[in-house]
Amino acid sequence: MNNYQVGQLIQKRCTSCYNNQVAVLKVDRKDFNEKSAFFIWTQCPECGMNHSELMPEKMDNNDKRSTS
């Protein structure tokens, strides 16, 4: 589910100036063979650095990822 709105400030660390918040610039849905994801473009309000991140649409309970 897409919880990100354009202009929204979210808690992500800027890799350039280490500011704790970035603003959402654009959100695109990407469909793959078995799953969907959202590609999120963000910008740091402090230094202006642009970032992007691929986020899963939803996490399955069957994911084998380690939580430790």
Steps between C-alpha positions, in 0.01 A plus 500: 500500500632844407512724808722767342363831369689757291628778728480287814801505736612150597759363744794402277862604547660709226822334385663837433432719807346234734179700551226277650216603266454501123208621287323267256530628141343216300360149554479242218359148517722231345350161413730199487420136416372399843497816712445875482708777653510878518794706375521811718697813406583729791692822559672629812358841602836597659753434222277429198650154433267265308458137604302203371391176661313188393247403769293178500125545471446273798708255699395135490495296819686233303805723443818327616676824599680503831375742766819492707 
